[in-house]
Amino acid sequence: MLRPRITSTRELLALDGLWDFAVDDDTLLTPWAGPLAPALQAPVPASYNDIFTDPSIRDHVGWVWYQRIVRVPRGWTDERVIVRVDAATHHSVVYVGDVLVAEHEGGYLPFEADVTDRVAAGAEFLLTIGVDNRLTPDTIPPGTVTARPDGRLVQDYSHDFYNYAGLHRSVWLASRPAVHVCDVTVVTDIDGTTGLVDYTVEVSGEASVRVRLVDEAGAVVSAGEGRAGVLRVADARLWRPGSAYLYRLVIEAIVGHVVVDEYPLSVGIRTVAVDGARFPINGEPFYFTGFGKHEDTAVRGKGHDNAYLVHDFQLMDWIGANSFRTSHYPYAEEVLDFADRNGIVVIDETAAVGLNKRIEGGIAVAGGAEHNTFTSGFGPSIQDAHKREIRELIARDKNHPCVVMWSIANEPDSMIEGADEYFEPLFALARELDPTRPVTFVNLIAASPTMCRASQFADVLCLNRYYGWYEDAGDLVLAEAGLEAELREWEHRYRRPIIVTEYGADTIAGFHSVWDQPWTEEYQVGMLDVYHSVFDRVPAVVGEQVWNFADFQTKSGYFRVDGNKKGVFTRDRKPKAAAHALRTRWREIGRAK
Ligand code: GCB
């Protein structure tokens, strides 16, 4: 499913703005049948939770409804008409009038419906989108809904970020020709100074295909015919971390002599590989500096916002970060486009977070180990849901040069019996869908080098470590020794690249101490320093991604102070002392390259 775009053969209407909105309290029997009552207004894109002051909306468990009138442009008489939802968290149904036109599981990936037969050019229709925020033992991420004694439903989940819900990204009305380009897959390679662009195009119906590759100055540098081929680009400008160069592949579907569809795709020519304990991009060893991030801001929750997008990238540039992980779910496509454009390297993660009964709300819990196999705490179809997430993620993001690796899960219980049977087919699926990128998952500290059953399948060891925080809080001497001993053991046993994908300390901006006092700005700096000195001594470490870029909202709990405070920036993007310390280190690493 290609992202909708405006081209010479396609048009696009953003349906963002204020929609009528209602929380489903079981009295709304057929909300799609007519105007919503009682109708509040909710912004799209945004999570609905923090918009309203009413706690029964913020804490609602179940369906909410969004509705608006849409007018189809009158010129679209001969076009297919598509409704496209960039993300609806977590389960969604779409109605045109009283007809169900789409249903989708999974809160962070797009879906669409061809509504041509239900609408008319120039006429209005009623568009209603239901969104269900419930997480169950069979969803990705998983969760459980329980009832309090007074009947209120409560959503529980193991992961450590607030269960924001709603229409988090844009909704579109798109036109496309009946015979159109449905998909394109691009794989690039380098042969001396020549760039190779291998392309495969899928077209609906009978049409021939013509492609041309255009450089940033607008000159055609290569061209081809047919649904598949390899374009050669002499003296290719490569896509490099920190120095992106994007060509544009223009694909045309032709019937007779008429171009019936045109679709452009940005192409960055680059290679990525794992070579022993190194991670070369374009054949040159790459060292990741950066963050695990979240899509999270005040009021908007997980709603995509271009101002924060640009500002966050500005801050990453200021601090010298060259990469981030889309922890813990696929981010908006605008984010990946911007990373392509700005040469930022991305580890692209599925929403498979919290597959771990030893953790509750991000914290280790007693009793989790009662589940004695990997799947006993989850539903019978969780692995199918996980496969679907991998499929949809790779289908959406396969052509982004910024994406250098797939992460298929964050901190699952990979030491428990059955974790190997669960993960082996998932790694195989990711490799089958994309043989060109390394595949990883992110390991939890409890699953040590001798105990982890999933690391054997990973091309790169991605480790989240909290020595000096969840273990030996306040003792940086023990933290340093523990971290070094463990990293050396991973290095020795696996001889693969290691990226420490999380490390950090909760820090309240403005808290200070002359001692190693957790929660202070000095402690965050001190802890990062200790980790860095260890990374510099362990050759297999090819990257450091601090947890987290910014403070973010979590569910309530005595261990969270209005959310997780491990941000290097506050939630409103003000630097803590650690930001300045990282800036010195990462700019030096950047200069040394
Ligand atoms: C982790 C999780 C992350 C949490 C973090 C923390 O290991 O991957 O989602 O937010 O720890 O701060 O506890």
Boltz pocket constraint, residues with backbone or C-beta under 6 A from the ligand:
constraints:
  - pocket:
      binder: B
      contacts: [[A, 159], [A, 160], [A, 161], [A, 328], [A, 362], [A, 410], [A, 411], [A, 464], [A, 502], [A, 547], [A, 564], [A, 566]]
      max_distance: 6.0
